[in-house]
Amino acid sequence: MNGDETIDPARALPGRSEPVLAMPFRHRVLGAPLDHHFDNAQVIYLALGCFWGAEKLYWQTDGVLMTAVGYMGGVTPNPTYQEVCTGRTGHAETVRVTYDPSVLPTEEVLRLFFENHDPTQGMRQGNDVGTQYRSAIWCTLSDQYVTAAAVRGQYQTALLDEGYGQITTTVEMAEGHPFHLAEAEHQQYLEANPFGYCPIHATGVCLAR
């Protein structure tokens, strides 16, 4: 199953032609504009439930150069947060992670991904229920895709050993799946709102390092 199959396009909300986030917009923690280009960097898109806590996880990680939150894997162009929450856009809450692979290997990016949510829950994370909370990875490089599939397999074995079920995480190439930046209030939300609610539903199962 790919992300676009979570909503019948005939029932999808129409969206809009213009992005909901005006640019330039500077990262509240890292300082640079969200669309800053970094030499020798790689980009990967990760959906692991509520994007507020997921983004903070990555901006605090050495080797991450930039993060941004948005919506991906659906059919509605430039959706709002409220529209995504209706389930009629098909999008997942997603973190765009830009990282230096010489400092932070892709395997480590993905270890953090799998260890910091429950990838067996389908269209939910804990009490957060809906298509926007599904687990998904969109890769920009074929090497990332190979690595993501391998790490998913390794984590599946670790989960089964601990009594968990099948992983529902989808792994796809990002091409053909536009990433739509979320509104300003959602970017680095837990920096602007340090007491904001966004639990991480980790299983406690770790990958061997």
N, C-alpha and C positions, 0 to 999 in steps of 0.2 A: 504494500500500500504506500502511495506517496501522499504528501501533505495536501495536494489539491483535491484528493478524493474525500475530504472530510466535509465538504459542502457541495450541494448541487448548484452549479453556476446559475441556474435559472432562479434559484432562491436567494442568491447572494445579494448583499447590499451593493448599491452602485458605486459608492466611494466618491472620489473627486480627482481632478487632474493635477491639483497642486499639493505638495507635501504639507503635512500638518505642523512640521517644525521649520521655522524660518532659520536660514543660515546666513552668516556664520554663527555657530554656537560653540562656546568653549567648554571643555570638560571641567566640571567643578573641582575635580581632584588633580587631574593630570595636566591641566592648563591649556593644552593645545586645542585648536579647533577639532571638532569631531571628524571632519573630512580631511585632516592633515595627512599628507603622504609621507611614509617612513621608508627609507631605502632598506632593502633586504629584509623586509617584514613579510609576514604571511597573515592572511585573514581567514577566519573560520566563523561560522554562525551556529550558535548553540541554544537550544530550547530545553530548559529543565525546570519548568514551572514558573512561578512568579519571577519576573525579570528584575525586580528591585534587588533582592538578595543575591541573585546569580551574578548581576553586574558587579556588585561590591566584592564578591568572591574573587573575581578576576582583576579588578583594578588594584587589589591589594597584593597581587601575585607578581613576584620578580620576573621580569622578561616580558610582561604585558605592557605595550606601548600606548594603547588606546582601547577604550570600550565605548559602546553605545547600545541603547536598547531600542527595539522596534518590533515590527510585525512581519512574519515571513511564513511562506508555505500555504497561502490562501489565494483567493481570486479577486478580492475587492481592492482596487487601487487606492493607496494613501488613506487607509482607514483611521478612524479615531479609536481611542481606548474604549470608549463606550460601545462603538460598533463591534469591535473585536469581542467584547464580553457578551454580545448577543448570540455568538456562535454562528452568525450568518455572514462571516467573511472568510472562514476557513483558516485564518492565521493562527500561529502560535506566538506567544510572547518569547522574544528571541534576543540574545545578546550577541552583538558583533564584537569579536575579540581580535585585535591586531597585536601580534606578538613577534618577538625576535627569536627565531628557532635556534640560534646559536646559544641563547641563554635559557630558553624555555622550549624544550623539544615538544613536538606535536603529541607524543605519547603522554607527556605530563599534562598538557592542556586537557587531554581526554580523560586521564585518570581523575583529575579534579572534577570533570563533568560527571562521570559515572558515580564517584564516591559522594557527591554532594546533592543527590536526589535519589528517588526510587524509580528506576527506569522500567519497572514492571507494572505500573499502575494504569497504563493506557491513557485515557483522556482525563487525567486528574493528577494532582499531587496533594495528598491528604484531604483536607476539607475544601481545597480549591478544585472545583469540578468544571470541566468544559474542554472543548477542543483546543483552546488557547493555552492549556496547561500540559499538553502532551510533550513527550520527550523526542527530540529530533536533532540531527546534525546535518548541516549543509556545508560541504567542502568546496573550496575554490581551486584545489590542486588534486591531481590524481593520486599523488603520494599521500595526501591527507585522507583520501577515501580508503585507500588500502589500510592505512594505519587505524582509521576509525573502525573498519570492519574487524580488524584483528583484535583491537582492544575490547570491542563489544563482545567478541567471542570469549576472550579471557575473563571478562567480568561475568558473563553468563555462567561459566564454569564455577566461579567463586560464589555466585548467588545460589546456584543449585546446591552447592556443598553446604550452604547455610539454611536451606529450606525454602528459598524464594522460588518464584515461578519464572516464566519466560519474559525476557526483555521485549518491550514494545518499541524501543527506540528505532526510528527510521534513520537511515544513512543515505544521503543523496548528494549529488553535485549541485552547487548553488545556481548554476546556469539555468535560466528559465524560471527561477523562483526569486522575484524581486524582494529586496529588503526595504521596508518602509520605516523610516525613523519615527519613533514615538514623540509625543508632545514634550515640550520643554520641562514640564513638571515631573515627567517620568525619568528624565535623564539624571543619573546619579541621585536617585530619589533618597536613598538612605544617607547621603551626605547632607542634603538639604533638610531632611527629616530624620535625624539620628535615632529617634524613638519610634520610627515607623514600623508597622507590622509586616513582616515577610519571613515566615518560618522556612527553614531548609529541612526537607523531608528525607534526609540521608538514611540509608539502611544500616550503616555501621560496618558494612562489608568493605574490606580494603583489598586493593590489588597488590600483589607482591612487587616490590620495587628493586 
